Every structure is written in structure tokens, then in C-alpha cells.
Amino acid sequence: MPPTPPGEGEVDYRWSLANERTFLAWIRTSLSLIAAAVAVVQLIPPFPRTDVRWALGAFLATLAVGTASLAYSRWAATEKAMREREARPAGHSLLLLTTALIILAVVVFAVVLGTR
């Protein structure tokens, strides 16, 4: 982003820092999803089918990459909107993450019940 001339497009630093804190919260969520992916693949006792663990781990890792990507794009769009004095962009990141985690929970529940 090119530097803005003094007096034009300047944003109260508190809003910019709040935007950055939100970005960092999404990044922490992404890192947690990566840790969960590693834990599923390496630490959970084997299921009768080992490909289930790998599929769950891959799903979590993909979700982590998607979360980090959405975090950056959301941060950049909000920062741009603040600098141009436009409305904050509507985001669907939380809905996407929630839906993916619900799907993951259903699959894990089915796998756990299927192994008993």
C-alpha cells in the first residue's frame, strides 16, 4: 500500500491496533488448528483405518491455512476501508470456520462411535 499524504487517509491508531489484534486472534486460531492436526496424526491411538487419522489431520491443516488466509485478507480489507473512510467490509470468515468445525465434529463423532 503506498504511503498516504499527511492529513489524508490517516486512521486513529487505536482502530488500526484493534484491527491488528483481531488479525492476531485469527492467526492464533490457525496455529491451534495446526497443533490439532499434528496431535490427531501423531498422538491419537490408531483407528482401525489409519487413513481416517490422516484425513482428519489434513482437514485440520487445510482449515488452518484457510483461516490464516482469511485473517490476512480480512485485515487488509478492513485497513483499506478505514483509510478510505468506507464501511467496514462484511465478513463470512466466522461462518465458514464454524461450519467447517461442525463438519469436523460430526465426522469425529461418527468415527469414534464407529470404532466401538
N, C-alpha and C positions, 0 to 999 in steps of 0.2 A: 504494500500500500504506500503510495507516495506521501511524503510529509505534507501536512496541511499548513497553509499560511497562518501566521499568528492571528488569532481572533476568529478564524473561520473553522468550523467543524470541531472546535475543542469541546471535549466532554468532561463533565465533572469527574475527577479521578475516582471518586467513590463508586460511581456506576460502573466504570471500567474495571475496578478491582472486584466488584461484586460479580461481574461477568466472568472474570478470570477465576474466582472461587468456584463458580458453577462449573466451569470447564474442568477444573482440577477435581471436583467431586465426580464428574463423569469418568475422568481418567482413573481415579481410584476404583471406581466400579469396574472398569475394564481390566485393571490389574487383578482385582479379586476374581473376575471370571477366568483369567489366565491361570491363577493359582488353583481354582477349582478344576480346571481342565487337567492340570498336572496331577492333582490329587486323585481324580477319577481314574486316570490311566495308570498311575504308579502306586497308589496306596490302597485302593479298594480291593478287597479279595476278589479273585477271578469269578466271573459268572460262568455258567456252563458254556456260553458262547463268548469268546474273548472279543469278537468284533463289536459287541454291544458297548463295551467299555471304550473302545477306540472311537466308535461313532459318537458317544456322549462327550468324550473329550474333544473331538473335532468340532462338534456343535458348540461347545462352550468356548473354544478358542476362536471360532468364526464369529460368535456373538461378541467376544471381547474386541476383535478387530473392528467389527461394525460399530460397537459402542464408542471406541476411540475415534473412528472416522466421523461419526455423527457429532461427537463432542467438539471436534475441531471445526467442522462446518457450521455448527450452531454458534460457536464462539465468534467465528469470523463474520457471520451474517448479523449477529447482534451488535458487534463492534461497528460494523459498517452502517447499520441502521442508526446507531447512536450518533455517529459522526455526521451523518447526513440529515439528522433530525427527522427520521422517518419512524413509522410504527415498528415496534419490535416484531420480527417475523414469527409467525405461528410455527410451533414445532410439534412433530409427531414422534419424536425420539422416545419419549417415555412410554407411549402407547406401543411402539414397536418392541422395546425392551421387555415390557410387561407381558406382551403376547408371547414372545419367544420363551420367556421364563416359565409361563404357564404351560406351554407345549412341552418344555423340558421336564417340568414336574410331573405331568401326566405320563410321559414316556418312562421316567424313572419309577414312578409308582407301578406302572404296568410290568416293568422288568422285575422289580422286587417281588411283586405278587406272583409273577410267573416262575420265579425260582424257588418258591416254597412249595 
